Amino acid sequence: MHPLAPLSALLGLAATSHASPFDQADTLTDCLTKAGVPLDTAGTPDYQLDVASFNLRLNYTPVAVAAVNTTKHIQDAVACASELGIKATAKCGGHSYASFGLGGEDGHLVIEMTRMNKVVLDNTTGIATAEGGTRLGHLAVELYNQGKRAISHGTCPGVGVGGHVLHGGYGVSSHTHGLALDWMVGATVVLANSTVVNCSETENPDLFWALRGAGGSMGIVSEFRFKTFEAPANLTYFVAPVQWPTEARALVGLTAVQEFAKTMPVELNMRLFIARRFVNLEGLYYGDKAGLQAALAPLIKTTNATLALAKTGDWMEQVKHFGGGSNIDQGHGHEEHETFYSTSLYTKELNDEQLQTFVGYWFKQAKNNTRDWYVQIDLHGGENSAVSKAASDSTAYAHRDYLLMYLLYDRVDKGEYPAEGHTVMENFAGNITQGMEKSDWGMYINYPNSRLDQTDAQTNYWGSHLAKLQGIKKEVDPEDVFHYPQGILPA
């Protein structure tokens, strides 16, 4: 490992070629083979598994797939790609909505990480180390089994820690305990010149700052280090359907939810889930059912909601609930696919006109879409939110001061997604932001809109942090080895 050093000292990339990546497939394979990097052979079950996208609307063909097991394998794979001018992409869980784990385009060297998933908890310090290919479900199981510890993270057990943590990591504990990246205290990173460095608040701190929000553009994390908290024994997950049959009633309800979000108790984590045929309030409360009922009482009254489900249990019970009841402990071989279009949004408090526009589009346009769509609005900020309490510039995550976070998701259950299907959710989001200053809204890279060009993507995902990130990118990856179509470009 290299000691603390200026980022400029981490340079030294080989000259690159401009030949087509596929023209160099044999040369790349030879380089990887000579270096002892395991490869997926085209046509084998492992290859088919590792190149299958989560979003079947977006399928890409890599030049090769490196099936790495060690940090040295990652180093050698990056060195071969860099020497040949081929882009290198870490695929940690493969759940990117825009297939960024496959490069987001054809012709990348995919570095398949999921065989690297060891998790070790130090019960003396409470610090956990997790290899870069660990999935969220496996992390949760191991932290709990090894010491009844946890971090705040998302709900889908098959999602990779790498992509999730390095770009935010919002979940049903985030209002109470912050983002997943807020629990990251260090990392071991392979840089574009195949150097391996450690980073933390005191060691390569600029790189550490950039990793926590834009990490996929900066390097490949072979090991994460997390602080942890004691997994609570008493949590209550809940679902509260609301009856909003008319635009007028929905406007009253949505206004009440937004008002509640501003002062929501720190123990409560909640989202509004809007689908074509139903609307739910759902989430997680740190405490028992009586505490939940007291916390929700003002909102239940103003939204015409019914607390249909409220179940108290331990940490792993809520992990399993939000994980869909499937096998939580996922590793290499986990397979999950959907066909969909997604986009995202952050906003501050919506004014009366913006609320009316939202509800009007929902009832007049979105409800006419017969596909399986939903709009999920997370109560992201507010005065008691752990996300918002952290300083806005503490990490590269650029959206801490926003009250609401939206995922707009539209899928088909079978067949191909229609060519113009994206317009429904895209226009939904566009109607919300129409007339807003650009500084008053943003987008979440973990809920990417695959249709954005790189310029708009960088601005929407990283906002005021973009210039600093582009400067760090220039120092650690000036040739943009870790390129993807919506990532950070070097200054």
DOZA-391486 format. One line per field, with one value per residue (C-alpha): residue number from 1; residue in three letters; chain; x, y, z. Coordinates in Angstrom, 1 decimal, m for minus. Each point is the difference from the previous one (the first is absolute). Layout:
DOZA-391486
nr: (NUM;...)
rest: (Ala;...)
kette: (A;...)
u: (X;...)
v: (Y;...)
w: (Z;...)
This chain:
DOZA-391486
nr: (1;2;3;4;5;6;7;8;9;10;11;12;13;14;15;16;17;18;19;20;21;22;23;24;25;26;27;28;29;30;31;32;33;34;35;36;37;38;39;40;41;42;43;44;45;46;47;48;49;50;51;52;53;54;55;56;57;58;59;60;61;62;63;64;65;66;67;68;69;70;71;72;73;74;75;76;77;78;79;80;81;82;83;84;85;86;87;88;89;90;91;92;93;94;95;96;97;98;99;100;101;102;103;104;105;106;107;108;109;110;111;112;113;114;115;116;117;118;119;120;121;122;123;124;125;126;127;128;129;130;131;132;133;134;135;136;137;138;139;140;141;142;143;144;145;146;147;148;149;150;151;152;153;154;155;156;157;158;159;160;161;162;163;164;165;166;167;168;169;170;171;172;173;174;175;176;177;178;179;180;181;182;183;184;185;186;187;188;189;190;191;192;193;194;195;196;197;198;199;200;201;202;203;204;205;206;207;208;209;210;211;212;213;214;215;216;217;218;219;220;221;222;223;224;225;226;227;228;229;230;231;232;233;234;235;236;237;238;239;240;241;242;243;244;245;246;247;248;249;250;251;252;253;254;255;256;257;258;259;260;261;262;263;264;265;266;267;268;269;270;271;272;273;274;275;276;277;278;279;280;281;282;283;284;285;286;287;288;289;290;291;292;293;294;295;296;297;298;299;300;301;302;303;304;305;306;307;308;309;310;311;312;313;314;315;316;317;318;319;320;321;322;323;324;325;326;327;328;329;330;331;332;333;334;335;336;337;338;339;340;341;342;343;344;345;346;347;348;349;350;351;352;353;354;355;356;357;358;359;360;361;362;363;364;365;366;367;368;369;370;371;372;373;374;375;376;377;378;379;380;381;382;383;384;385;386;387;388;389;390;391;392;393;394;395;396;397;398;399;400;401;402;403;404;405;406;407;408;409;410;411;412;413;414;415;416;417;418;419;420;421;422;423;424;425;426;427;428;429;430;431;432;433;434;435;436;437;438;439;440;441;442;443;444;445;446;447;448;449;450;451;452;453;454;455;456;457;458;459;460;461;462;463;464;465;466;467;468;469;470;471;472;473;474;475;476;477;478;479;480;481;482;483;484;485;486;487;488;489;490;491)
rest: (Met;His;Pro;Leu;Ala;Pro;Leu;Ser;Ala;Leu;Leu;Gly;Leu;Ala;Ala;Thr;Ser;His;Ala;Ser;Pro;Phe;Asp;Gln;Ala;Asp;Thr;Leu;Thr;Asp;Cys;Leu;Thr;Lys;Ala;Gly;Val;Pro;Leu;Asp;Thr;Ala;Gly;Thr;Pro;Asp;Tyr;Gln;Leu;Asp;Val;Ala;Ser;Phe;Asn;Leu;Arg;Leu;Asn;Tyr;Thr;Pro;Val;Ala;Val;Ala;Ala;Val;Asn;Thr;Thr;Lys;His;Ile;Gln;Asp;Ala;Val;Ala;Cys;Ala;Ser;Glu;Leu;Gly;Ile;Lys;Ala;Thr;Ala;Lys;Cys;Gly;Gly;His;Ser;Tyr;Ala;Ser;Phe;Gly;Leu;Gly;Gly;Glu;Asp;Gly;His;Leu;Val;Ile;Glu;Met;Thr;Arg;Met;Asn;Lys;Val;Val;Leu;Asp;Asn;Thr;Thr;Gly;Ile;Ala;Thr;Ala;Glu;Gly;Gly;Thr;Arg;Leu;Gly;His;Leu;Ala;Val;Glu;Leu;Tyr;Asn;Gln;Gly;Lys;Arg;Ala;Ile;Ser;His;Gly;Thr;Cys;Pro;Gly;Val;Gly;Val;Gly;Gly;His;Val;Leu;His;Gly;Gly;Tyr;Gly;Val;Ser;Ser;His;Thr;His;Gly;Leu;Ala;Leu;Asp;Trp;Met;Val;Gly;Ala;Thr;Val;Val;Leu;Ala;Asn;Ser;Thr;Val;Val;Asn;Cys;Ser;Glu;Thr;Glu;Asn;Pro;Asp;Leu;Phe;Trp;Ala;Leu;Arg;Gly;Ala;Gly;Gly;Ser;Met;Gly;Ile;Val;Ser;Glu;Phe;Arg;Phe;Lys;Thr;Phe;Glu;Ala;Pro;Ala;Asn;Leu;Thr;Tyr;Phe;Val;Ala;Pro;Val;Gln;Trp;Pro;Thr;Glu;Ala;Arg;Ala;Leu;Val;Gly;Leu;Thr;Ala;Val;Gln;Glu;Phe;Ala;Lys;Thr;Met;Pro;Val;Glu;Leu;Asn;Met;Arg;Leu;Phe;Ile;Ala;Arg;Arg;Phe;Val;Asn;Leu;Glu;Gly;Leu;Tyr;Tyr;Gly;Asp;Lys;Ala;Gly;Leu;Gln;Ala;Ala;Leu;Ala;Pro;Leu;Ile;Lys;Thr;Thr;Asn;Ala;Thr;Leu;Ala;Leu;Ala;Lys;Thr;Gly;Asp;Trp;Met;Glu;Gln;Val;Lys;His;Phe;Gly;Gly;Gly;Ser;Asn;Ile;Asp;Gln;Gly;His;Gly;His;Glu;Glu;His;Glu;Thr;Phe;Tyr;Ser;Thr;Ser;Leu;Tyr;Thr;Lys;Glu;Leu;Asn;Asp;Glu;Gln;Leu;Gln;Thr;Phe;Val;Gly;Tyr;Trp;Phe;Lys;Gln;Ala;Lys;Asn;Asn;Thr;Arg;Asp;Trp;Tyr;Val;Gln;Ile;Asp;Leu;His;Gly;Gly;Glu;Asn;Ser;Ala;Val;Ser;Lys;Ala;Ala;Ser;Asp;Ser;Thr;Ala;Tyr;Ala;His;Arg;Asp;Tyr;Leu;Leu;Met;Tyr;Leu;Leu;Tyr;Asp;Arg;Val;Asp;Lys;Gly;Glu;Tyr;Pro;Ala;Glu;Gly;His;Thr;Val;Met;Glu;Asn;Phe;Ala;Gly;Asn;Ile;Thr;Gln;Gly;Met;Glu;Lys;Ser;Asp;Trp;Gly;Met;Tyr;Ile;Asn;Tyr;Pro;Asn;Ser;Arg;Leu;Asp;Gln;Thr;Asp;Ala;Gln;Thr;Asn;Tyr;Trp;Gly;Ser;His;Leu;Ala;Lys;Leu;Gln;Gly;Ile;Lys;Lys;Glu;Val;Asp;Pro;Glu;Asp;Val;Phe;His;Tyr;Pro;Gln;Gly;Ile;Leu;Pro;Ala)
kette: (A;A;A;A;A;A;A;A;A;A;A;A;A;A;A;A;A;A;A;A;A;A;A;A;A;A;A;A;A;A;A;A;A;A;A;A;A;A;A;A;A;A;A;A;A;A;A;A;A;A;A;A;A;A;A;A;A;A;A;A;A;A;A;A;A;A;A;A;A;A;A;A;A;A;A;A;A;A;A;A;A;A;A;A;A;A;A;A;A;A;A;A;A;A;A;A;A;A;A;A;A;A;A;A;A;A;A;A;A;A;A;A;A;A;A;A;A;A;A;A;A;A;A;A;A;A;A;A;A;A;A;A;A;A;A;A;A;A;A;A;A;A;A;A;A;A;A;A;A;A;A;A;A;A;A;A;A;A;A;A;A;A;A;A;A;A;A;A;A;A;A;A;A;A;A;A;A;A;A;A;A;A;A;A;A;A;A;A;A;A;A;A;A;A;A;A;A;A;A;A;A;A;A;A;A;A;A;A;A;A;A;A;A;A;A;A;A;A;A;A;A;A;A;A;A;A;A;A;A;A;A;A;A;A;A;A;A;A;A;A;A;A;A;A;A;A;A;A;A;A;A;A;A;A;A;A;A;A;A;A;A;A;A;A;A;A;A;A;A;A;A;A;A;A;A;A;A;A;A;A;A;A;A;A;A;A;A;A;A;A;A;A;A;A;A;A;A;A;A;A;A;A;A;A;A;A;A;A;A;A;A;A;A;A;A;A;A;A;A;A;A;A;A;A;A;A;A;A;A;A;A;A;A;A;A;A;A;A;A;A;A;A;A;A;A;A;A;A;A;A;A;A;A;A;A;A;A;A;A;A;A;A;A;A;A;A;A;A;A;A;A;A;A;A;A;A;A;A;A;A;A;A;A;A;A;A;A;A;A;A;A;A;A;A;A;A;A;A;A;A;A;A;A;A;A;A;A;A;A;A;A;A;A;A;A;A;A;A;A;A;A;A;A;A;A;A;A;A;A;A;A;A;A;A;A;A;A;A;A;A;A;A;A;A;A;A;A;A;A;A;A;A;A;A;A;A;A;A;A;A;A;A;A;A;A;A;A;A;A;A;A;A;A;A;A;A;A;A;A;A;A;A;A;A;A;A;A;A;A;A;A)
u: (0.0;1.2;0.3;m1.7;1.0;m1.3;m2.6;2.3;2.6;m2.5;0.3;2.1;m2.5;1.3;m0.7;m3.4;m1.0;m3.0;m0.8;m3.5;m0.2;m1.3;2.9;2.3;m2.0;2.6;2.8;m1.9;m0.8;3.7;1.0;m2.5;0.9;3.8;m0.7;m2.0;m3.3;m2.9;m2.4;m3.5;0.1;m2.6;m3.0;0.5;m2.7;2.2;0.5;m3.7;m0.8;2.6;m1.0;m3.7;m1.4;m2.5;m1.9;m0.7;m0.7;3.7;2.4;3.6;2.9;3.3;3.4;0.8;m1.2;2.7;m1.3;2.2;0.6;2.7;1.2;3.0;m2.4;m1.7;3.4;1.1;m3.3;0.0;3.7;m0.9;m3.0;1.9;2.9;m2.4;m2.2;m3.0;m2.4;m0.2;m3.2;m0.6;m3.2;m0.9;m3.6;m1.1;m3.2;0.8;m3.3;2.1;2.2;3.1;1.5;0.4;1.4;m3.2;1.2;1.7;3.7;1.1;2.1;m2.5;1.7;m2.5;0.4;m2.7;2.4;1.7;m2.6;1.8;m1.3;1.9;m1.3;2.5;m2.2;2.5;m0.1;m3.3;1.8;m1.0;2.0;m1.9;1.5;m1.1;m2.3;m2.2;m3.7;m2.2;m1.9;3.3;1.4;m3.1;0.1;3.7;m0.1;m2.9;1.3;3.5;m1.0;m3.6;1.3;m1.3;0.4;m2.7;m0.5;m2.6;m2.5;0.8;2.1;1.6;1.3;3.8;1.5;2.4;m2.4;m2.5;2.5;2.2;m2.9;m2.1;m1.8;m3.5;m2.3;m2.7;2.4;1.5;m2.2;1.2;3.6;1.0;1.2;2.0;3.0;m0.2;1.1;3.0;3.2;2.6;0.7;2.7;m0.2;1.6;0.7;0.2;3.8;m0.6;1.4;m1.6;m0.6;m1.9;m2.1;m1.9;m0.6;3.8;1.5;m0.6;m2.9;m1.0;m0.4;m1.9;m2.4;m0.5;m0.6;m3.0;m2.4;1.9;2.1;m0.7;1.9;3.1;1.2;m1.0;m0.5;1.3;m0.8;m2.3;0.3;m3.1;m0.8;m3.1;m2.8;m1.7;m2.9;m3.2;m2.1;m3.2;m1.1;m3.4;m0.6;m3.3;m2.3;m2.8;m2.2;m1.6;m3.3;0.5;m2.7;0.0;2.6;m1.3;0.4;3.5;1.1;m1.0;1.7;3.2;0.2;m0.4;2.8;2.4;m0.8;0.5;3.4;1.4;m0.2;m0.4;1.4;3.6;m1.2;m2.3;1.0;m2.7;m0.9;m3.1;m0.5;m2.3;m1.1;m2.7;m2.7;1.2;2.0;1.8;2.0;2.6;3.2;1.8;m0.2;2.7;m2.2;m3.2;m3.5;m1.3;2.9;m0.7;m3.7;0.8;2.5;m2.3;m3.2;0.0;0.7;m2.6;m2.6;0.9;0.6;m3.0;2.4;m0.6;2.8;m0.5;3.3;2.3;2.3;2.7;3.1;3.7;2.5;0.0;m3.8;m0.2;2.9;m2.0;m3.2;1.4;2.1;m3.2;0.2;2.5;3.3;1.8;3.6;0.9;3.3;1.4;m2.7;m2.8;m2.2;m2.8;m1.4;m2.7;m0.8;m0.5;0.7;0.9;0.8;0.4;m0.3;0.8;m1.9;m0.4;m3.5;m2.4;m2.2;m3.7;0.2;2.6;m2.1;m3.0;2.1;1.2;m3.5;m1.4;2.5;m0.4;m3.8;m0.3;3.0;1.8;m3.1;m0.7;3.3;m1.1;3.6;1.3;1.2;0.6;1.3;1.8;0.5;2.5;m0.2;3.7;0.7;m1.7;1.3;0.4;1.5;3.5;0.6;m0.5;1.8;3.3;1.8;m0.9;3.6;1.0;0.0;m0.5;m3.7;m1.4;m3.7;m0.1;m2.2;m2.9;m3.2;m1.4;1.7;m2.1;0.5;m2.2;m0.1;m2.0;0.3;m1.5;m0.6;0.7;1.2;1.9;m0.3;m1.7;2.3;m1.8;m0.9;2.5;m2.1;m2.5;2.5;2.3;m2.9;m1.2;3.4;0.2;m3.4;1.2;3.2;m1.5;0.8;2.3;3.5;2.6;1.5;m3.4;0.0;2.3;0.1;1.4;2.7;m1.2;m3.4;1.5;m1.8;1.7;m1.1;2.1;3.1;3.2;m0.1;m3.5;0.7;3.0;m1.9;m3.1;1.7;2.8;m1.1;2.3;2.6;0.6;3.0;1.9;m0.8;1.3;3.2;0.5;m0.9;2.8;2.5;m0.9;m1.4;1.1;m0.6;m3.4;0.7;m3.0;m2.4;m3.7;m2.5;m1.2;3.1;2.3;2.3;3.5;0.4)
v: (0.0;3.5;2.4;3.4;1.9;2.9;m1.2;1.2;m2.6;m2.8;0.6;m1.9;m1.5;m1.7;1.5;m1.0;m1.3;1.2;m3.3;m1.6;m1.8;m3.1;0.0;m0.5;m2.7;m2.7;2.3;0.9;m3.7;m0.9;2.8;m1.1;m3.6;0.6;2.1;m2.9;1.8;m2.5;0.5;m0.9;m2.0;1.2;m2.3;m1.6;0.2;2.4;2.3;0.0;0.8;2.7;1.9;m0.1;3.4;0.7;2.3;m2.1;3.2;0.8;m2.8;0.5;m2.2;0.2;m0.7;m2.4;m0.9;m0.3;m2.3;1.5;m1.5;2.2;3.7;m1.2;m1.3;3.4;1.8;m2.2;0.3;3.8;0.0;m2.0;2.2;3.2;m1.2;m0.7;3.1;m2.2;1.3;m2.0;m0.4;m1.6;m2.0;m0.5;m1.0;0.5;1.9;3.3;1.3;1.2;m3.1;2.0;m3.1;m1.2;3.3;1.7;m0.6;m2.8;m0.6;0.1;m2.4;m1.0;m0.8;m2.3;0.5;m2.3;m2.8;2.4;0.2;m0.8;2.1;0.1;1.9;1.1;m0.2;2.0;3.1;m0.6;0.5;m2.4;m0.7;m1.1;m1.1;2.1;m2.6;m0.5;0.3;1.9;m3.1;m1.8;3.0;0.2;m3.7;0.0;3.1;m1.3;m3.6;1.2;2.5;1.2;3.2;1.9;3.0;2.0;m1.2;m0.8;m2.7;m2.3;m2.9;m0.6;3.5;0.4;1.9;1.6;1.9;0.6;1.5;1.9;2.1;0.5;m3.0;1.2;m2.4;m0.4;0.9;3.1;2.6;m1.5;m1.1;1.8;m1.4;m3.2;2.2;1.8;m3.3;m0.4;0.9;m1.4;m1.8;m1.9;1.3;m1.1;3.1;0.4;m0.5;m3.3;1.5;m1.2;2.7;0.3;3.0;1.4;3.4;0.3;m2.1;1.2;2.1;1.5;m3.4;m1.2;3.1;m0.8;m3.7;0.8;1.1;m0.4;m3.1;m1.8;2.6;0.0;m3.5;m3.6;m0.6;m3.4;0.4;2.2;0.9;1.0;1.1;m1.8;0.5;m2.5;m1.6;1.0;m2.7;1.9;1.4;0.3;m0.1;1.2;0.6;2.5;0.2;3.4;0.6;2.9;m0.6;3.5;2.7;2.2;m2.7;m0.9;3.6;0.3;m3.3;0.7;3.5;m1.6;m2.6;2.8;2.1;m3.1;m0.7;3.3;m1.0;m3.8;m1.6;m1.3;m3.5;m0.2;m0.9;0.3;0.2;0.7;m2.7;1.0;m2.7;0.0;m1.6;0.7;2.3;m1.0;1.6;m2.6;m0.1;m0.9;1.3;m0.3;m1.2;m1.9;0.2;2.4;2.4;m0.3;0.7;3.1;1.2;m0.5;1.2;3.6;m1.3;m2.9;2.6;2.5;m2.6;m2.3;m2.9;m3.4;m1.8;m3.3;m1.7;0.8;m2.8;0.3;m2.2;0.0;1.4;m3.0;m0.3;3.5;m0.9;m3.0;2.0;2.7;m2.5;m1.6;m3.1;m1.6;m1.6;3.0;m1.5;0.5;m0.5;m0.8;m1.6;2.2;0.7;2.6;1.7;2.6;2.0;3.6;3.7;2.1;3.6;1.8;3.4;1.9;3.2;2.4;0.7;0.2;3.1;0.0;0.3;m2.8;m2.3;0.6;m0.7;m3.2;m1.2;1.2;m2.0;m3.1;m0.1;1.2;m1.6;m2.6;m1.9;m0.6;m2.0;m3.7;m1.2;m0.9;3.4;1.8;3.2;m0.5;3.2;m0.4;2.5;0.6;3.2;2.2;1.4;m3.5;m1.8;m1.6;0.5;3.8;0.4;m0.9;3.0;0.4;m0.1;m2.8;m2.5;0.1;m0.9;3.3;m0.1;0.1;3.1;m1.3;m0.9;m2.6;m2.7;m1.6;m3.2;m0.1;m3.6;m1.5;m3.7;m2.6;m3.5;m1.7;0.8;3.1;3.4;2.4;2.4;3.1;m1.4;2.2;3.1;m0.7;0.1;2.5;2.4;m0.7;1.2;2.8;1.4;0.1;2.0;2.3;3.5;m0.9;1.4;m2.7;0.4;m1.0;m3.6;m2.9;m3.7;m3.2;m1.9;m3.3;0.6;1.1;1.2;m1.9;2.6;2.9;1.1;0.3;3.7;0.1;m3.2;1.5;3.2;m1.8;m2.6;2.0;3.7;2.4;m2.8;m0.6;2.3;m1.5;m3.5;0.7;1.3;m3.1;m2.2;1.7;m0.8;m3.7;m1.0;2.6;m2.4;m0.9;m3.7;m0.4;1.6;m0.5;2.2;1.9;0.1;2.8;1.2;1.3;3.8)
w: (0.0;m0.7;2.9;0.2;m3.2;m2.2;m2.5;m2.8;1.1;m0.9;m3.8;m2.5;m2.6;m3.1;m3.4;m1.4;m3.4;m2.0;m1.7;0.5;3.3;m1.8;m2.5;3.1;1.6;m0.6;1.2;3.1;0.7;m0.4;2.4;2.6;m0.3;0.3;3.1;1.5;0.1;m0.1;m3.0;m0.8;m3.3;m2.5;m0.2;3.4;2.7;2.1;m3.0;m0.8;3.7;0.3;m3.2;0.7;0.8;2.8;m2.4;m3.0;m2.0;0.1;m1.0;m0.8;m1.3;1.8;m1.6;2.8;3.5;2.8;2.7;2.8;3.4;1.4;m0.1;m2.0;m2.7;m0.1;m0.3;m2.9;m1.8;0.3;m1.2;m3.1;m0.9;0.6;m2.2;m2.9;0.4;1.0;2.6;3.3;1.9;3.4;0.2;3.7;0.1;m3.6;1.1;m1.6;m1.6;m3.0;m0.2;1.1;1.4;m3.5;m1.1;m1.0;m3.6;m2.0;0.1;3.6;2.0;2.7;3.4;1.6;3.8;1.6;0.7;2.5;2.8;3.3;3.0;3.3;3.1;2.7;3.1;2.0;m2.2;m1.8;m3.3;m2.8;m3.2;m3.0;m3.4;m3.0;m1.5;3.1;m0.4;2.5;1.2;0.7;1.8;2.2;0.9;0.8;2.1;2.0;0.4;0.9;2.7;m0.4;m1.8;m3.0;m2.3;m1.7;m3.6;m2.7;0.0;m3.1;1.2;m3.4;m0.5;0.2;2.9;m2.5;m2.3;2.9;2.5;m2.4;m1.3;3.1;1.4;1.1;1.8;2.6;2.8;m1.6;1.8;3.3;m0.9;m3.2;m3.3;m0.4;m1.1;3.4;1.7;m2.3;1.9;m2.5;m3.2;m1.9;m3.6;m3.3;m2.1;m3.7;m0.1;2.0;3.2;3.2;2.6;3.3;0.7;2.9;1.6;0.6;m2.7;m3.6;1.3;m3.4;m1.5;3.0;m0.3;m3.7;0.5;2.3;m2.7;m3.3;0.6;m3.2;m1.9;2.2;0.5;0.9;3.8;0.9;3.7;2.0;3.6;1.9;3.5;1.3;2.5;2.3;m1.9;1.8;1.5;m0.3;m3.4;m1.6;m3.8;m1.3;m2.9;0.1;m3.1;m0.8;m1.8;m2.4;m2.7;m1.4;m1.0;2.8;2.7;m1.4;0.1;3.7;0.8;m1.9;1.6;3.5;m0.7;m1.1;3.1;2.2;m1.7;1.3;3.6;m0.1;3.2;m0.4;0.9;m3.0;m3.6;m2.6;m3.7;m1.9;m2.6;m2.9;m2.4;m2.7;2.2;3.6;2.2;3.2;2.7;1.0;2.0;3.2;3.5;2.6;2.9;0.7;m1.5;2.6;m0.7;m3.7;0.4;2.1;m2.6;m2.9;1.6;m1.4;m3.5;0.1;0.7;m2.7;m2.7;0.6;0.5;1.7;1.8;m1.7;1.0;3.0;1.1;2.6;m0.1;0.0;m2.6;m2.3;m0.1;m1.6;m2.3;m1.2;m0.3;m2.1;m1.9;m1.3;2.1;m2.4;1.0;1.5;0.1;m3.7;m1.6;m3.5;m2.1;1.2;m3.0;m0.3;m3.1;m0.9;m3.2;0.9;m0.4;3.1;0.9;3.3;1.6;3.2;0.9;2.8;1.4;m3.0;0.0;m0.5;m3.8;m0.3;2.2;m2.2;m3.1;1.5;0.8;m3.3;m2.0;2.2;m0.4;m3.6;m1.7;2.1;1.0;m3.7;m0.2;0.5;0.6;3.4;1.1;3.3;1.5;3.3;2.0;2.9;2.9;m0.4;1.9;2.6;3.3;1.6;m2.9;0.6;m3.8;0.2;3.4;m1.6;m1.6;m3.6;m1.1;2.4;m2.9;m3.8;0.5;m1.2;1.1;3.8;0.2;m2.1;1.8;m2.5;m2.1;m2.8;m2.0;m3.1;m1.3;m2.9;m1.0;m2.1;1.4;m3.3;m3.5;m1.1;1.5;m2.5;m1.9;1.3;3.4;1.8;m0.7;2.8;2.9;m1.7;m0.4;3.5;1.3;m2.5;1.1;3.6;m0.8;m2.7;1.0;2.8;0.2;m0.9;3.5;1.5;m1.2;m0.7;m0.9;1.7;m1.8;1.6;m1.7;m3.3;m3.1;m2.8;m2.5;1.4;m1.9;2.0;0.5;1.4;2.1;1.7;0.8;1.3;2.0;1.6;m0.1;1.8;0.7;m3.7;m0.5;3.0;m1.1;m3.6;1.5;2.2;m3.1;m2.0;2.7;0.5;m3.4;m2.6;m2.9;1.2;0.3;2.3;m2.5;m0.3;m2.0;3.0;2.2;1.1;m2.8;0.8;0.2)
